[in-house]
Amino acid sequence: VFQNNGKVTVWGVDTLTGKDIEINADMVVLAMAMEPSHQTDELAKQLKIALDKDGFLAEAHPKLRPVESVTGGLFVAGAGQAPKDIPEAVAQASGAASKVQAMFSGDVLHQEPIVAAVDEELCSGCKLCIPICPYDARVFDEEKGIVSVNEVLCEGCGSCIAACPSGAAQQKNFTDDQIYSMVNTILEGD
């Protein structure tokens, strides 16, 4: 909002089209700005949920996964995700509840099969993969002197694999040998 030749001009962006909007008005009444709670940052760290540029809980994708977080099984809704009115918050909460219901509707809870693993013979115990893991899924086994993976927490992002200097960290069903075999098969053709 700014003054322009004695008129009040409101400038913004249409979030659906991405186009700039400029409106000349005689008077503008502004609503109080909404900011995320001071505890949002701490909650996001505990739950491993990303924050958007304004400090609100971020959704996985605004169009394709608007109520899901990047952490599996955690959903975002209402004013914790962004400023919104009551009908929009209720609709988003309903969407999140539907996702939870779908997740628990079967007899078995399914987990993605793509998780990291550690080859115990190759692991040097350097611990480089532990601070790299954004999901705290890696722990050091003092007794064995190697790192192990908590498969329940692992999201299969591959950060630990990139950090492992010995090649002990691999992704189940996507080991280096398996990937090389796939590439060679593609290159060989018919």
Secondary structure, DSSP 8 states (H G I E B T S, - for coil): -EEETTEEEEEEE-TTT--EEEEEES-----------TTHHHHHHHHT--B-TTSSB--SBTTTBTTB-SSTT-B--GGGTS---HHHHHHHHHHHHHHHHHHHSSSS----S--EEE-TTT-----THHHH-TT--EEEETTTTEEEE-TTT-----HHHHH-SSS-EEETTB-HHHHHHHHHHHHH--
